[in-house]
Amino acid sequence: MNYALAVYGATGNSQAGQTALSFAKAVLASGHSISRIFFYQDGVQNASSLSNPPQDEVNLPSEWQALVQQHGIDAVVCIAAALRRGIVDAGEAERYQLPANNLAEGFELSGLGQLLESLIETDRLITFGA
């Protein structure tokens, strides 16, 4: 079965990101595939390269990045939600004349059309968070 995931919860504020990550690992371990993970609303914070949680907590952005790169999963971050929360790639940083970018490697900014496309192209879309 081919899955797509939508993650709406922020790191540190919600259990959604951790639950989604655990689900993703279980899906892949069971021999299924995940074609896309769409980070939306506060969930875009899971794609920040500047996240630095306390040492006794899981670094979710780093965990997501490793999973995405290891399995070649399309990791899409809603551009509107990301810009609103200060998550930008090099292109958007230049466009808005910002001093730096912080979108982690392996993630890409895109629009809600990618989420809709996931509904069409996968067997199941599972959402995590509000």
C-alpha positions in Angstrom: 0.0 0.0 0.0 1.2 3.5 -0.8 0.7 6.2 1.8 0.9 9.9 2.1 1.1 11.7 5.4 0.1 15.2 6.4 1.7 16.6 9.5 0.0 19.6 11.1 1.5 19.7 14.6 4.6 21.6 15.7 7.6 20.2 17.4 7.4 20.9 21.1 3.7 21.9 21.0 2.1 18.8 19.8 2.5 15.0 19.8 1.5 15.0 16.1 5.0 15.1 14.7 6.3 12.3 16.9 3.2 10.1 16.3 3.5 10.7 12.5 7.2 9.8 12.6 6.5 6.5 14.5 3.7 5.7 12.1 6.0 6.3 9.1 8.7 4.1 10.5 6.1 1.3 11.1 4.6 1.6 7.6 8.0 1.4 6.0 9.1 -1.5 8.3 5.9 -3.4 7.2 7.0 -3.2 3.5 4.6 -0.4 2.5 5.7 2.8 0.9 5.3 6.5 1.6 5.4 8.7 -1.5 5.0 12.1 0.2 4.9 13.7 3.6 3.2 17.1 3.6 4.0 19.5 6.4 1.3 22.1 6.9 0.3 24.7 9.5 2.6 24.5 12.6 3.9 21.2 11.2 6.2 23.2 8.9 8.5 23.6 12.0 9.5 20.0 11.5 11.5 21.1 8.5 13.6 23.7 10.2 17.3 23.2 10.2 17.6 25.5 13.2 15.6 23.5 15.6 17.6 22.6 18.7 15.6 20.8 21.4 17.0 20.0 24.8 19.4 17.0 24.9 16.8 14.8 26.6 14.3 15.3 23.8 14.1 13.8 20.4 15.2 16.2 17.6 12.2 15.6 15.4 13.4 17.7 12.4 16.6 15.8 12.4 14.7 12.5 12.6 12.4 13.5 9.8 15.3 14.6 7.6 17.1 11.2 8.1 13.9 9.2 7.3 13.2 11.3 4.2 16.7 11.0 2.9 17.1 7.3 3.7 13.8 6.3 2.0 13.7 8.9 -0.8 10.4 10.3 0.3 9.1 13.5 -1.1 9.0 15.9 1.8 6.8 18.9 1.0 6.5 22.0 3.2 3.5 24.3 2.5 5.2 27.6 1.4 2.5 29.9 2.7 2.6 28.3 6.2 6.4 28.2 6.1 6.8 31.8 5.2 4.3 32.8 8.0 6.5 30.9 10.5 9.9 32.0 9.3 10.9 28.8 7.4 12.5 29.7 4.1 14.8 28.1 1.5 17.6 29.9 -0.2 15.4 31.1 -3.0 12.8 32.6 -0.8 15.4 34.1 1.5 16.8 35.9 -1.6 13.4 36.9 -2.9 12.4 38.5 0.4 16.0 39.8 1.1 16.3 37.8 4.3 19.8 37.3 5.8 19.6 33.5 5.9 17.6 30.4 5.1 16.6 27.5 7.4 14.8 24.9 5.4 16.5 21.6 6.2 18.1 19.6 3.3 15.7 17.1 1.8 12.6 19.2 2.2 11.0 21.4 -0.5 8.6 24.4 -0.4 5.5 24.0 -2.4 1.8 24.7 -2.4 -1.4 22.9 -1.3 -1.7 21.4 -4.8 0.9 18.8 -3.6 -1.4 17.8 -0.8 -4.3 17.4 -3.3 -2.1 15.4 -5.6 -1.3 13.1 -2.7 -5.0 12.4 -2.3 -5.2 11.3 -5.9 -2.0 9.3 -6.3 -1.9 7.3 -3.1 -4.0 4.6 -1.5 -4.3 6.4 1.8 -3.7 9.9 3.2 -3.2 9.9 6.9 -3.2 13.2 8.9 -1.6 14.0 12.2 -2.6 17.0 14.2 -5.5 19.5 14.0 
